[in-house]
Amino acid sequence: MSNLPVEPEFQQAVAEITQTLEPFLVKNPEYRRALEVVQIPERVIQFRVTWEKDDGSLAVNRGFRCQFNSALGPYKGGLRLHPTVNLSILKFLGFEQIFKNALTGLMMGGGKGGSDFDPKGKSDNEIRRFCYAFMQELSRHIGADLDVPAGDIGTGGREIGFMFGAYKKYRNEFSGILTGKGGNWGGSFIRPEATGFGLVYYVTEMLKDLDNTDWKGKKVLISGAGNVAQYAALKVIELGGKVLSLSDSTGSLISTTEEGFTPEDISSIAEIKLARQSLTAFVESNGAEQRFKWHLGERPWTLVEKADVALPSASQNELNGEEAKALLKAGVRYVAEGSNMGCTLDAIEIFENSRKSIKSRTNTDGVIFYAPGKAANAGGVAVSGLEMAQNSQRLKWTPEEVDAKLKDIMVTCYKTCWETGKEFSEGGALPSLVAGANIAGFIKVANAMRDQGDWW
């Protein structure tokens, strides 16, 4: 009997990495030791957060920071504020972050943190008091050259601002210890848009390689309605695609017209989400009932008869095996994760089996070309890395400069996944982007760890 706690999300992430690394490990068995070492965090910090509610009563939450791996640079990864946060979820996210950060080509290690605090329904003053209490302990363990957290679910610009102010007060220094900062106090242009834009830039390369095509006229299913989904949708629309769905924890909103969502719709939804309201508020306004249908408690993957691209952009394990079969039936040819570990293992198996069934690049009918989140959604942390670089230089690049660097990083990331996948994929005429992402990221981290004496 194992003395380790049951951590299903973390164990799923390790299993997925281990499975796809096997072709590489067979040829390079000495790296099995590296895999054994890299899946244990360098440090896990857990602490109590006590804060005062508006009515004067005491509230208490758990705070975490999982400093997973620093072989390539300071720990880097978001702070998630959500009632479901636990150590298993943060270890899974931190483990994925190691390899995602490696794929950007920037010098960043991997980490993740957060709290089971729920910002929904809290006043600004309550959120401020929580953030100050949270940072009172976290400030002991982070720094510009040690650990640089960022935003995540529940941690937007307001929360980052409060935490940055708290750190400055407690440590008496103005330092780039958080990314996602406000534009007039150290933040970078394109940071809010980065994950969604980067996702679309990555899929653009997939479209070119599989079908020698682009976004024009493509029918796109997107889940989620937060930053990633919003900016992915806006970039798809800009490039000529048709966004047919958005969703949140209460259900899915499906377009009933060929036009799909417009930029004005996305802007309205952004305002609704900023007010922490459900998508139902959008349905009830702007005459949306004529153009959209609301599906209570359902995800979008089974609700559309015909689509070309699916971008899960909400949360982990949001697309399962049955839904993967529905996407195949609907003619979807591309799935790329805007969320972390958005697809379950059985869904990934269906996508990968469809890839393996393709024996010739001249006949790719029935394939779903799949990209994992650690590659496809790396744009967010890439621009966080660019924000760190700007802070170090005391400079601020233009939006055009940052966007060009983001696009270059995502294209390079895709090419790395393609070439590594081509070398190590099992079966099929198409390389596995899952194998490519996992193996390329792992090799880079493992080699750095070996050079630094972490395994031998």
Salt bridges, closest charged atoms under 4 A:
GLU7 OE1 - LYS91 NZ 2.89
GLU16 OE1 - LYS374 NZ 3.57
GLU22 OE2 - ARG32 NH2 2.66
GLU36 OE2 - ARG33 NH1 2.96
ASP54 OD1 - ARG129 NH2 2.43
GLU96 OE2 - LYS374 NZ 3.28
ASP116 OD2 - ARG62 NH1 3.75
ASP124 OD1 - ARG158 NH1 2.49
GLU137 OE1 - ARG140 NE 3.01
GLU137 OE2 - HIS141 NE2 2.85
ASP147 OD1 - ARG65 NH2 2.71
ASP152 OD2 - ARG80 NE 2.57
ASP152 OD1 - LYS112 NZ 2.83
GLU159 OE2 - ARG158 NH2 3.12
GLU159 OE2 - ARG276 NH2 3.15
GLU205 OE2 - LYS208 NZ 3.30
ASP211 OD1 - ARG333 NH2 2.83
GLU238 OE1 - LYS235 NZ 3.30
ASP248 OD2 - LYS273 NZ 2.82
GLU258 OE1 - LYS219 NZ 3.79
ASP265 OD2 - ARG291 NH2 2.54
GLU298 OE2 - HIS295 ND1 3.99
GLU322 OE2 - LYS325 NZ 3.40
GLU323 OE2 - ARG299 NE 2.99
GLU352 OE1 - ARG355 NE 3.32
GLU387 OE2 - LYS181 NZ 2.67
GLU419 OE1 - LYS422 NZ 3.60
